[in-house]
Amino acid sequence: MALSPVFLKALKRSPWVFHVGTSGCNNCDIEIADCLTPRFDVERFGVKLVGSPRHADAMLVTGPISHDLKGLVQQVWLDMPAPRVGVLVGTCACTMGVYKDAYSVAGPADKVIREIDPAARFVYIPGCPPKPETIVMGIVKILEAL
Amino acid sequence: MAEAIELIFYYLVFPGLAFCTILGLVLSFIDRKVSAMVQWRVGPGPGQPFFDVVKLLGKETVVPEESWARGFLAAPYVAFGAAGLAATIVWLAVLRIGGSPPGDLIVVLYLLSIPAIAVIVGGAASGNPLGAVGASREMKLVMAYELPFVAALLAVVFQTEDGATLSLSGLVALQDQAGSAMGRVSGVLGFIAALLCCQAKLGLVPFDIAEAECEIGEGALIEYSGPALGFFKLTQAVQLATLPALLVVVFWGGMGPGPAGVAVFALKMLLIVTIFVLVKNTNPRARIDQALRFFWGPVTALAFAALALAVLGV
């Protein structure tokens, strides 16, 4: 999809994020909360946590996706208006980590979302949990790569 | 013909939609920056509100299947248009351009409640249960703050024994002669009551009950995306540029002559916006019943006390 340069510049400076916590251990969620604190303050880059997927440009996924939550995660992805990007925070969301081959999980977030939207694009921020510095670096990197 | 073009220019460019949108976005940057400073953060850059709006205008608008599409899509534009008209009337009085017609204070009061009504219509039309909850809360909030707001403004109207006027430029002219309404007890009480009502009108904490983002996911705005959401944000910006100006005009005199007058007016507006932001950052969100009790109790009492004192000439 062709995006006008003015829009792209604005998008880079104002990524709004909807946080989807799947069946994770809550550790990554705490690190994400850290990013909003005075020490890291991602609002400097225009990043804002929003309460509705309709307002979001990026979906932040933490944790492995269980069979129960698979449909919901796919629905949230479809709820977001285009253009949209997925940000997978933590080893579980990126590659499943210790949950690999477990009976209760449906797969890593990128696989689950690509089932309904093959063109979906993702950013991977590995770590268990990733440090806030890593998350901020990941955010800056995607904004540069857009 | 020339007159019509002049009016259209007033409405669309200066001091109407374009001017108030830009001013409102600058003020909302000040809001976010002061909030960040209160929370010991660095905060966003000065272009942030502009980037947000340009981005929203470029995005896709999703219309939910269950919604009443026509009302859902019309609501943000109606809100923006009405807020712009209110802004034009208030700012014409601020800048002393022309003599405003008699009774334009009443027109402004009605126009300022249209954005709230558009939020109610949009939220109810979205087909989302949380949107309906947000719309219902907004409705209760409107009922809560309109009565004390009108009473507080009337206090100023009744301050003058002879020649009570409901026109904004008339109020400005009277304050030029007799000193600003804030010079009297009734003016101060009315100003405090109106300030609290404006906090709720702007949907700022502690009265952001209708769009409580961590509770009902932005409430009435939950299903909005792209340009439709962008126009609601622009409406909020226009309101942020209008309500402090209205408060200054009614309670604190109009804009004085020359650059000094403009600077004093800007400082007054900044002071009011800073009060909004500090109240916003030091208070938790009220429940809807608490807000209703607060506005119909202490705030209405305050506003009517101001009205009674004004009639008695204090």
Interface residues (C-beta under 8 A of the other chain):
Chain A: L3 S4 V6 F7 K9 A10 L11 R13 S14 W16 T37 P38 D41 E43 R44 G46 V50 G51 S52 R54 H55 D57 D79 P81 A82 P83
Chain B: R32 A36 Q39 W40 R41 V42 G43 P44 G45 G47 Q48 F50 F51 D52 V54 K55 L57 G58 K59 E60 T61 V62 E213 C214 G217 E218 L221 I222 E223 Y224 S225 G226 L229
